[in-house]
Amino acid sequence: MASNDYTLPSHLDGDGARLNLQHEAFRLILDDKLLHTQLPLDFSGRVLDIGTGTGIWAAEFASRYPASAVVGVDLYEPALSPTPSNLQFRVTDVEKNWDLPENAFDIIHGRMFLFLLKDPHAVLKRCFASLKPGGFVEFQEMQHPYQTDEAEVTPTLRFSRLRVEAAAKCGFDRSVVESLDEALREAGFTDIKISKFRFPIGPWMDEKRMKLVGEKYLQCLRWGMVGLSKVVLIKGLGWKEERVVEACEEVVADLGKGKVYAPIRVAVARKGASGEV
């Protein structure tokens, strides 16, 4: 994915606070863990974090598992300082210039990045090649559009569906998250497990922890709605920037009304012990 294909703001555009708050929400649904997969505290393997963003996940992982070696890759280098000594960042376009070694990593982690790729299936195959035999991938992804268990279609839901339509016209297939188990199987992975979670938009769920998740994700969207929507609507639907801003203002006013949520899928899959498919 070349930088001019990327449709979301980066930490270089002032989006770092939103990305870090989103990280906090993910950590909450995973019971304060960085991975859904349980690891021993003395884990000493090599870890690749694809689409590292601000670098917060990679830095926390490197600190929590000091015997590990962590590499974070993205289109832009994080402005994170200081960083743990067992962490390094690299600028890499994983769609256009996959320059990572084969059979090199024990864990490959990615969050909220598969639906931003033009060819996620090709990237999954490259992940398989770079994973050590017996290693595993974990992808923490959001399914689009937003959903509700209620009958009413709110402005937030309509706008979410519109963004999916615009993304498709830009060449991004956001349905990959719905069929992630099949995509992983096609790439060669085995022992595939998909866990389902929700990001409520607002504190409408009963559980205290999920109320906090909802508050954090609601704030993420309030901070980032224009940035998350502008490029894809302009490129995909031909909207003018003024129309995007007006539509986003309407949606921001609606956020938190009704029981709307973003489906989250956490996929874990392994590479066979001898690397076989």
MOFEN-V917629 format. One line per field, one symbol per residue. psi: psi as a letter, one per 20 degrees, with the letter a starting at -180 (. if undefined). A space follows every 10 residues. Layout:
psi=???
This chain:
psi=oqhiipjqqr hhjjjhgghh hhghgghgij lkqhqhppqq hkpkapppop licijggggh ghhhmiirop ppqrhqpqlp prqqijpqqq opoihhmokq qqlhqhpppq plhhijqhmh hhhhhhgghi qqpirqqopo qppqrrrqjr hporhggghg hhhggghhii jpniihhhkh gghhghiiqr lpppqprqnq nrliqgpggh ghghgghghg hghjgghhhg ghhgghikqq hhhgggghhg ghhipiprmq qppppoppqq pqhjjq.
